[in-house]
């Protein structure tokens, strides 16, 4: 058996960033951590499901976290700054406009394309001597013991580790096997994801538009493209996915309007069902869940990866503190999977997770219906926020992930 300090299952964004963040740490005696990253798909950016056609919105605070982890210099050239955000409600006058310059920041957030980021992160993973990339490989079985976790891969390899991290997405094999308590809710919606081209340049502007069936977001991308996230009922999503490009663009134009002129092109469409799936206590004996393995959110506020990144940063920080306090010598090395470490990590993340789950769920319900009272209330809320600078500033800082 080969022993590692940390074994991470899943090489998508959360798993890759965690591996690279941990690789910068070392023990008090100067020895490096041994990290294994298990990924079932070959590191081919055209095939890897974790780095598909989607884009993600990084909050300003997430950019700061990536900087702390030493990764932002690798990704900054791939990021499109969000310099303005407009929030509006279809069929109503209320809207809120936020500009980065009003808050003395270069950007309110950033949009990065997972396809491009995947190439960069995999290059780093393959080049780092402290990380062993086990790919393609899958966990066949695993067992918890008092002092370690044993892992057997489908290629026959056997590993042991102090800490097993599940970063393998919402259908996490590890999370399901642990049978941890979950809170689940079906929003009865699906998100249609595509890249679109518009007649007018986006100029770094992002749009969040609420419709009776759900929110519609357009985020600025490179090459004057926009990333579309359109949340609609499941039935409506099925209809939209069957349309040809021209008819799809007509429907999108009617929902979004002409804020960026005429919609001219739409790339390949992908459709994802929207559910809340939250593990309320995402850690167990020598095992911890991060990212979508711990919590799958509604995309209404675009905060899913940002929450997962805060998981990663918090876990790296707990490991760093444990290494610092362990002292010199092999007889006093930190146990990176100890109950104390994982309990501190879990408790540090509970409030943030609960708050964001509550906010996104409430927004999804409030802004995904045409009930006259709720429609009037949310429109009044947007108008009030637009007129009250303190309320608008609060929304802007929340969007940037800074509380």
Secondary structure, DSSP 8 states (H G I E B T S, - for coil): -EEEEEEEE--SHHHHHHHHHHTT-B-TTS-B--EEEEESS-S-TTT-GGGSS-EEEEEHHHHHHHHHTT-HHHHGGGEEEE-EEEEEETTSS-EEEEEGGGGT-S-SEEEEEHHHHHHHHHHHHHH-TTEEEEES--EEEEEE-SS-EEEEETTS-EEEEEEEEE-S-TT-HHHHHHT--EEEEEEEEEEEEEEEEESS--TTEEEEEEETTEEEEEEE-GGGEEEEEEEEEHHHHHHHHHS-HHHHHHHHHHHH-STTS-EEEE---EEEEEEEEEETT-EETTEEE-GGGTEE--GGGS-HHHHHHHHHHHHHHHHHHHHHHT-SSGGG---TT-HHHHHHHHHHHHHHHHHHHHHHHHHHHHTS---HHHHHHHHHHHHHHHH-HHHHHHHHHHHTT--
